[in-house]
Amino acid sequence: MNNLLAVNVVCIFKSFIFASANIKKMLEIIVLSVIILFVCLVLLGVRVIVKKNGKFPHTNVGGNAELRRKGITCARVQDFEAREQLNLFDRTSK
């Protein structure tokens, strides 16, 4: 009986050791991933941070002069323009 109790205690103790090792490994991975995310965010903002009065580039389709010159607009504007156009029935009924 005592031998069985000792085996159970040893098994429980080993599971706690492995669990703490797993938690340590998990925390290492979380800390490493947070550091990598921080470095990535800093690298994305280097131009904004280093340049005086730096701003993130305007990447919206509507803000691009070359696309506007070609007549390309964003989907929201195209949808609005399409809704404003009269369909064939509305044009012929006037």
MARTOR-439167 format. One record per residue: x, y, z of N, C-alpha, C, O in turn; residue in one letter; residue number from 1. Coordinates in pm, 1 decimal, m for minus. Atoms other than C-alpha are relative to their C-alpha. Example, Ala and Ser with C-alpha at 12.3 -4.5 7.8 and 13.67 -1.06 7.14 Angstrom:
<sites>
+----------+----------+----------+----------+----------+----------+----------+----------+----------+----------+----------+----------+--------+-----+
:   n_east :  n_north :     n_up :  ca_east : ca_north :    ca_up :   c_east :  c_north :     c_up :   o_east :  o_north :     o_up : residu : num :
+----------+----------+----------+----------+----------+----------+----------+----------+----------+----------+----------+----------+--------+-----+
:     89.0 :   m119.0 :      0.0 :   1230.0 :   m450.0 :    780.0 :     90.0 :    120.0 :      0.0 :    193.6 :    118.1 :     66.5 :      A :   1 :
:    m82.0 :   m119.0 :     m6.0 :   1367.0 :   m106.0 :    714.0 :    m77.0 :    109.0 :     73.0 :    m26.1 :    219.8 :     89.9 :      S :   2 :
+----------+----------+----------+----------+----------+----------+----------+----------+----------+----------+----------+----------+--------+-----+
</sites>
This chain:
<sites>
+----------+----------+----------+----------+----------+----------+----------+----------+----------+----------+----------+----------+--------+-----+
:   n_east :  n_north :     n_up :  ca_east : ca_north :    ca_up :   c_east :  c_north :     c_up :   o_east :  o_north :     o_up : residu : num :
+----------+----------+----------+----------+----------+----------+----------+----------+----------+----------+----------+----------+--------+-----+
:     81.8 :   m119.5 :      0.0 :      0.0 :      0.0 :      0.0 :     85.9 :    125.5 :      0.0 :     60.4 :    219.3 :    m75.4 :      M :   1 :
:    m88.9 :   m115.8 :     m6.0 :    276.1 :    242.1 :     90.8 :     77.0 :     16.6 :   m130.6 :    105.5 :    128.0 :   m174.7 :      N :   2 :
:    m72.1 :     m4.7 :    126.6 :    458.0 :    149.0 :   m226.8 :    m86.3 :     62.7 :   m108.9 :    m36.0 :    140.8 :   m189.6 :      N :   3 :
:     92.8 :    m56.3 :     97.1 :    150.4 :    235.3 :   m436.5 :    m17.5 :    149.4 :     22.3 :    m24.3 :    226.2 :    m73.6 :      L :   4 :
:     11.6 :   m142.1 :    m34.0 :    114.1 :    567.6 :   m256.3 :    125.2 :     74.8 :    m43.3 :    116.3 :    186.2 :    m95.0 :      L :   5 :
:   m125.7 :    m64.0 :     40.6 :    479.4 :    647.0 :   m320.0 :      5.5 :     13.9 :   m151.3 :     52.1 :    116.0 :   m201.7 :      A :   6 :
:      1.7 :     m6.7 :    146.6 :    437.0 :    568.2 :   m690.6 :    m93.4 :    111.6 :    m46.5 :    m60.1 :    186.7 :   m138.1 :      V :   7 :
:     94.0 :   m106.2 :     36.4 :    132.6 :    796.6 :   m710.1 :     57.8 :    137.8 :     28.3 :     42.3 :    229.6 :    m52.3 :      N :   8 :
:    m61.1 :   m128.5 :    m34.6 :    317.7 :   1077.7 :   m533.6 :    108.9 :     35.0 :   m100.3 :    120.1 :    150.2 :   m142.4 :      V :   9 :
:   m106.1 :    m23.5 :     98.2 :    612.1 :   1038.4 :   m770.2 :    m60.5 :     38.8 :   m134.4 :     m9.9 :    129.6 :   m200.4 :      V :  10 :
:     65.6 :    m32.2 :    127.1 :    380.0 :   1043.2 :  m1072.9 :    m56.8 :    141.3 :      1.0 :    m43.8 :    214.8 :    m96.9 :      C :  11 :
:     55.7 :   m134.8 :    m11.2 :    204.8 :   1356.9 :   m950.1 :    112.2 :    103.3 :     m1.4 :    100.8 :    207.3 :    m66.3 :      I :  12 :
:   m112.9 :    m91.8 :     m4.6 :    538.1 :   1522.8 :   m875.2 :     60.9 :     18.3 :   m139.0 :     94.9 :    129.8 :   m178.4 :      F :  13 :
:    m54.7 :     m7.8 :    135.8 :    667.7 :   1436.0 :  m1225.6 :    m92.2 :     81.2 :    m91.2 :    m44.6 :    157.4 :   m175.3 :      K :  14 :
:     92.2 :    m75.3 :     84.9 :    353.2 :   1576.7 :  m1385.5 :     10.1 :    149.6 :     28.9 :     m0.5 :    230.8 :    m63.0 :      S :  15 :
:    m18.7 :   m141.3 :    m32.6 :    402.6 :   1905.4 :  m1196.1 :    129.8 :     53.4 :    m59.7 :    134.9 :    167.0 :   m106.9 :      F :  16 :
:   m127.6 :    m43.3 :     58.0 :    764.6 :   1920.0 :  m1311.5 :    m15.3 :     21.5 :   m149.5 :     30.5 :    122.4 :   m203.0 :      I :  17 :
:     19.1 :    m14.8 :    144.9 :    665.7 :   1861.4 :  m1673.9 :    m93.5 :    115.8 :    m31.7 :    m74.6 :    186.8 :   m130.5 :      F :  18 :
:     92.4 :   m110.9 :     22.3 :    378.1 :   2106.8 :  m1642.8 :     71.8 :    132.3 :     15.7 :     50.0 :    223.8 :    m63.7 :      A :  19 :
:    m72.9 :   m125.2 :    m17.7 :    607.7 :   2376.5 :  m1509.0 :     98.2 :     21.3 :   m114.3 :    121.2 :    134.9 :   m155.5 :      S :  20 :
:    m90.5 :    m12.2 :    114.2 :    854.9 :   2301.8 :  m1789.4 :    m78.5 :     44.6 :   m123.0 :    m29.9 :    126.3 :   m201.2 :      A :  21 :
:     82.7 :    m41.2 :    112.8 :    572.9 :   2334.7 :  m2042.6 :    m42.7 :    146.2 :     12.8 :    m45.5 :    219.6 :    m86.0 :      N :  22 :
:     39.5 :   m139.1 :    m21.0 :    457.8 :   2661.2 :  m1887.4 :    117.5 :     92.9 :    m26.7 :    100.3 :    199.0 :    m86.7 :      I :  23 :
:   m118.7 :    m80.5 :     27.1 :    812.9 :   2795.9 :  m1897.4 :     23.8 :     11.4 :   m149.6 :     54.7 :    119.5 :   m199.9 :      K :  24 :
:    m20.3 :     m0.6 :    145.7 :    842.9 :   2698.6 :  m2263.0 :   m105.9 :     87.4 :    m66.8 :    m75.9 :    162.6 :   m159.5 :      K :  25 :
:    108.1 :    m80.1 :     55.9 :    505.1 :   2855.8 :  m2337.9 :     26.6 :    148.8 :     23.7 :      7.4 :    229.9 :    m66.9 :      M :  26 :
:    m30.2 :   m139.7 :    m29.3 :    605.3 :   3180.3 :  m2165.4 :    116.2 :     50.7 :    m84.4 :    115.2 :    165.7 :   m128.4 :      L :  27 :
:   m112.0 :    m39.0 :     86.7 :    932.6 :   3186.2 :  m2359.5 :    m49.9 :     30.2 :   m139.9 :     m8.1 :    128.9 :   m200.6 :      E :  28 :
:     52.8 :    m19.3 :    134.5 :    741.7 :   3152.9 :  m2685.8 :    m85.4 :    126.3 :     m6.6 :    m78.5 :    200.5 :   m104.6 :      I :  29 :
:     83.6 :   m120.8 :     m1.6 :    492.6 :   3424.8 :  m2588.0 :     86.3 :    124.7 :      5.3 :     60.9 :    220.4 :    m67.9 :      I :  30 :
:    m88.8 :   m116.0 :     m9.7 :    769.0 :   3666.1 :  m2488.0 :     74.0 :     21.2 :   m132.5 :     87.6 :    134.4 :   m178.8 :      V :  31 :
:    m69.7 :    m10.3 :    128.0 :    959.2 :   3590.9 :  m2807.8 :    m92.1 :     55.2 :   m109.0 :    m49.6 :    138.4 :   m189.2 :      L :  32 :
:     93.0 :    m48.7 :    101.9 :    650.1 :   3650.0 :  m3022.4 :    m36.0 :    147.0 :     23.1 :    m52.9 :    221.8 :    m73.2 :      S :  33 :
:     26.9 :   m141.1 :    m29.2 :    575.5 :   3980.0 :  m2844.7 :    118.8 :     86.2 :    m43.4 :     99.8 :    195.0 :    m97.9 :      V :  34 :
:   m119.2 :    m74.1 :     43.8 :    933.5 :   4093.1 :  m2908.6 :      3.8 :     10.8 :   m151.9 :     34.1 :    117.2 :   m206.0 :      I :  35 :
:      0.7 :     m2.7 :    147.4 :    906.2 :   3997.6 :  m3276.5 :   m105.7 :     96.6 :    m51.0 :    m79.3 :    171.7 :   m144.9 :      I :  36 :
:    104.5 :    m94.1 :     41.0 :    576.9 :   4188.4 :  m3309.3 :     42.8 :    144.5 :     24.0 :     17.5 :    230.9 :    m59.9 :      L :  37 :
:    m46.8 :   m134.9 :    m30.2 :    730.3 :   4494.7 :  m3142.9 :    103.9 :     45.1 :   m102.5 :     98.5 :    158.4 :   m150.5 :      F :  38 :
:   m102.2 :    m33.9 :     99.5 :   1030.5 :   4486.2 :  m3378.4 :    m64.7 :     26.9 :   m135.5 :    m24.9 :    120.2 :   m205.3 :      V :  39 :
:     69.0 :    m20.5 :    127.7 :    798.7 :   4454.1 :  m3679.3 :    m72.3 :    134.4 :     m2.9 :    m66.4 :    205.7 :   m103.0 :      C :  40 :
:     69.2 :   m129.2 :     m5.2 :    589.5 :   4752.4 :  m3568.4 :     98.2 :    116.2 :     m7.1 :     71.1 :    216.3 :    m73.4 :      L :  41 :
:   m101.1 :   m105.6 :      6.1 :    901.3 :   4961.8 :  m3514.8 :     54.0 :     11.8 :   m142.3 :     71.6 :    122.7 :   m192.8 :      V :  42 :
:    m52.1 :     m5.2 :    136.7 :   1033.4 :   4866.2 :  m3858.2 :   m102.5 :     57.4 :    m97.9 :    m64.6 :    124.6 :   m193.8 :      L :  43 :
:    102.1 :    m59.3 :     85.4 :    700.3 :   4957.4 :  m4018.9 :     m5.7 :    151.7 :     16.0 :    m39.2 :    222.9 :    m78.7 :      L :  44 :
:      9.4 :   m143.0 :    m25.1 :    717.1 :   5300.7 :  m3860.6 :    130.9 :     74.5 :     m9.6 :    136.5 :    191.3 :     28.9 :      G :  45 :
:   m130.6 :    m65.9 :      6.2 :   1086.2 :   5378.1 :  m3927.0 :     m7.9 :    129.1 :    m79.8 :     44.9 :    231.7 :    m36.8 :      V :  46 :
:      8.8 :   m118.9 :     84.4 :   1005.6 :   5622.6 :  m4204.8 :    m74.9 :    112.4 :     72.0 :    m37.1 :    229.1 :     61.5 :      R :  47 :
:     78.2 :    m99.9 :    m71.5 :    748.8 :   5800.4 :  m3989.9 :     78.7 :     54.5 :    119.2 :     72.9 :    173.9 :    148.6 :      V :  48 :
:    m73.5 :    m40.8 :   m119.2 :    973.8 :   5808.3 :  m3683.6 :    122.0 :     83.9 :    m37.6 :    148.1 :    186.1 :     25.9 :      I :  49 :
:   m126.4 :    m65.0 :     34.4 :   1296.5 :   5916.1 :  m3857.0 :    m23.1 :    131.9 :    m73.0 :     44.1 :    230.8 :    m43.7 :      V :  50 :
:     22.8 :   m117.7 :     83.0 :   1158.5 :   6168.9 :  m4105.9 :    m72.1 :    108.4 :     79.6 :   m166.2 :     80.7 :    154.0 :      K :  51 :
:     66.3 :   m110.6 :    m68.3 :   1065.8 :   6511.6 :  m3975.1 :   m137.1 :     20.4 :    m63.1 :   m149.6 :     23.8 :   m185.5 :      K :  52 :
:    139.6 :     m9.1 :     44.7 :    687.2 :   6554.5 :  m4000.2 :    m38.1 :   m119.2 :    m86.6 :   m114.9 :   m105.7 :   m181.9 :      N :  53 :
:     27.3 :    120.0 :     77.7 :    674.9 :   6200.8 :  m4131.5 :   m144.1 :    m46.5 :     16.3 :   m203.1 :    m35.0 :    123.7 :      G :  54 :
:    136.0 :     52.8 :     m0.7 :    340.3 :   6049.3 :  m4221.8 :      1.4 :   m134.4 :    m71.5 :     86.9 :   m160.8 :   m156.0 :      K :  55 :
:     15.2 :    124.3 :     73.4 :    231.0 :   5707.2 :  m4331.3 :    m49.8 :     32.2 :   m140.3 :   m128.7 :    125.2 :   m157.3 :      F :  56 :
:     44.0 :    m29.3 :    136.6 :    181.2 :   5694.5 :  m4708.6 :   m149.6 :    m23.8 :    m16.2 :   m207.0 :   m113.9 :     44.8 :      P :  57 :
:    143.5 :     12.3 :     27.1 :   m173.1 :   5740.7 :  m4834.9 :    m17.4 :   m106.1 :   m107.6 :     16.1 :    m82.3 :   m223.6 :      H :  58 :
:      8.4 :    112.0 :     94.2 :   m250.1 :   5407.6 :  m5000.6 :   m140.7 :    m25.1 :    m50.9 :   m164.2 :   m122.5 :   m122.4 :      T :  59 :
:    137.2 :     17.7 :     45.6 :   m621.0 :   5450.4 :  m5061.5 :     m7.8 :     23.3 :   m150.2 :     63.6 :    108.3 :   m203.4 :      N :  60 :
:     13.5 :    m13.1 :    144.6 :   m727.3 :   5413.0 :  m5424.5 :    m48.1 :    140.1 :    m37.3 :     m3.2 :    196.9 :   m136.8 :      V :  61 :
:     52.6 :   m133.0 :     29.6 :   m918.1 :   5740.9 :  m5412.6 :    102.6 :    109.9 :     16.8 :     86.6 :    217.7 :    m40.6 :      G :  62 :
:   m101.9 :   m101.2 :    m22.5 :   m608.6 :   5928.1 :  m5296.4 :    116.1 :     m8.1 :    m96.1 :    207.9 :     73.4 :    m87.2 :      G :  63 :
:   m108.9 :     17.9 :     94.7 :   m383.7 :   5807.7 :  m5578.1 :    m30.4 :     78.2 :   m127.0 :   m128.2 :     49.1 :   m195.8 :      N :  64 :
:     23.9 :    m87.1 :    114.5 :   m353.9 :   6073.2 :  m5851.4 :      8.0 :    m76.5 :   m132.3 :    m69.4 :    m49.8 :   m224.2 :      A :  65 :
:    m15.7 :     75.0 :    125.6 :   m237.9 :   5827.8 :  m6118.9 :   m123.2 :    m85.4 :    m28.1 :   m166.5 :    m94.3 :   m143.1 :      E :  66 :
:    120.7 :     80.3 :     20.3 :   m538.3 :   5600.1 :  m6066.3 :   m119.4 :     89.7 :    m32.8 :   m204.2 :     53.2 :   m114.2 :      L :  67 :
:    108.7 :    m93.8 :     32.2 :   m773.1 :   5900.5 :  m6068.1 :      8.7 :     44.9 :   m145.1 :    m93.2 :     58.2 :   m212.8 :      R :  68 :
:    m19.6 :    m42.4 :    139.2 :   m622.9 :   6011.0 :  m6399.8 :    m48.9 :   m108.5 :    m96.1 :   m101.1 :    m77.3 :   m203.1 :      R :  69 :
:     44.9 :    111.4 :     83.7 :   m700.2 :   5665.9 :  m6542.7 :   m148.3 :    m28.3 :     17.4 :   m204.1 :   m111.9 :    m53.6 :      K :  70 :
:    142.9 :     19.2 :    m21.8 :  m1055.7 :   5687.0 :  m6409.9 :    m33.2 :   m114.2 :     94.0 :   m148.2 :   m157.9 :    100.0 :      G :  71 :
:     21.6 :    110.7 :    m93.2 :  m1013.2 :   5413.9 :  m6150.2 :    m30.6 :     58.9 :    137.1 :     46.2 :    140.1 :    188.6 :      I :  72 :
:     36.9 :    m46.8 :   m133.2 :  m1191.1 :   5479.2 :  m5821.6 :    m20.7 :   m120.1 :     90.6 :    m14.6 :   m234.8 :     46.1 :      T :  73 :
:     19.4 :    110.6 :    m94.4 :  m1255.4 :   5275.8 :  m5510.5 :   m137.8 :    m63.3 :    m22.4 :   m225.0 :     m3.1 :    m85.2 :      C :  74 :
:    123.7 :     75.6 :     21.8 :  m1535.1 :   5019.5 :  m5504.6 :   m120.1 :     71.3 :     60.7 :   m230.3 :     65.2 :      6.1 :      A :  75 :
:    110.8 :    m70.1 :    m65.5 :  m1745.5 :   5227.5 :  m5267.1 :    m51.8 :    114.1 :    m89.6 :   m172.7 :    133.0 :   m102.8 :      R :  76 :
:     40.2 :   m109.7 :     88.8 :  m1745.6 :   5526.5 :  m5506.5 :    m66.5 :    m56.0 :   m125.3 :   m166.9 :     m2.1 :   m171.8 :      V :  77 :
:     60.6 :     60.6 :    119.0 :  m1817.4 :   5303.0 :  m5805.0 :   m140.0 :    m51.3 :     30.6 :   m230.3 :    m37.2 :    m51.9 :      Q :  78 :
:    132.1 :     47.3 :    m39.3 :  m2108.3 :   5145.9 :  m5619.2 :    m97.4 :    116.6 :     13.3 :   m211.7 :    106.8 :    m31.2 :      D :  79 :
:     85.3 :   m117.7 :    m15.2 :  m2247.3 :   5489.8 :  m5530.2 :    m38.1 :     57.4 :   m136.9 :   m153.8 :     92.9 :   m159.4 :      F :  80 :
:     28.1 :    m52.5 :    133.3 :  m2216.4 :   5608.6 :  m5891.6 :    m95.9 :    m91.2 :    m75.6 :   m182.6 :    m43.1 :   m148.6 :      E :  81 :
:     89.6 :     94.0 :     67.3 :  m2387.5 :   5294.0 :  m6017.8 :   m142.0 :     12.0 :     53.9 :   m237.6 :     m2.4 :    m22.3 :      A :  82 :
:    133.6 :    m15.6 :    m58.0 :  m2678.9 :   5346.9 :  m5779.1 :    m64.8 :    130.9 :    m45.1 :   m187.2 :    140.5 :    m53.3 :      R :  83 :
:     53.0 :   m129.5 :     42.8 :  m2715.0 :   5707.0 :  m5896.0 :    m49.3 :     m4.0 :   m144.8 :   m136.1 :     74.2 :   m183.4 :      E :  84 :
:     41.9 :      8.5 :    140.1 :  m2750.9 :   5603.9 :  m6260.1 :   m140.6 :    m59.2 :     m7.5 :   m175.5 :   m149.4 :     68.7 :      Q :  85 :
:    135.9 :     51.3 :     19.0 :  m3104.7 :   5543.7 :  m6376.5 :      4.0 :   m125.8 :    m85.2 :     84.2 :   m135.6 :   m178.1 :      L :  86 :
:      7.3 :    119.2 :     82.5 :  m3192.6 :   5204.2 :  m6513.5 :    m85.9 :     28.7 :   m123.2 :   m141.5 :    137.9 :   m135.0 :      N :  87 :
:     69.1 :    m19.2 :    126.8 :  m3358.9 :   5159.0 :  m6852.3 :   m147.7 :     34.6 :     23.1 :   m201.7 :    122.2 :    m44.4 :      L :  88 :
:    140.9 :    m25.1 :    m27.0 :  m3711.3 :   5152.2 :  m6709.7 :    m21.3 :    144.9 :     47.8 :   m112.0 :    214.0 :      1.5 :      F :  89 :
:     14.2 :   m136.5 :    m51.3 :  m3662.0 :   5477.2 :  m6517.9 :     27.8 :    103.6 :   m108.3 :    m36.5 :    208.5 :   m110.6 :      D :  90 :
:    m31.1 :    m96.8 :    107.3 :  m3508.6 :   5650.4 :  m6823.1 :   m112.0 :      8.9 :   m103.0 :   m139.8 :    117.1 :   m154.6 :      R :  91 :
:    105.3 :     m1.8 :    102.9 :  m3789.5 :   5550.1 :  m7059.0 :   m134.8 :     46.1 :     52.7 :   m220.7 :     86.7 :    m25.6 :      T :  92 :
:    128.0 :    m38.2 :    m54.4 :  m4072.3 :   5629.2 :  m6822.3 :    m13.8 :    150.4 :     18.1 :   m123.3 :    197.8 :     48.1 :      S :  93 :
:      6.9 :   m145.9 :    m17.5 :  m3987.7 :   6000.7 :  m6803.4 :    m52.2 :     67.4 :   m122.6 :    m64.4 :    189.9 :   m125.3 :      K :  94 :
+----------+----------+----------+----------+----------+----------+----------+----------+----------+----------+----------+----------+--------+-----+
</sites>
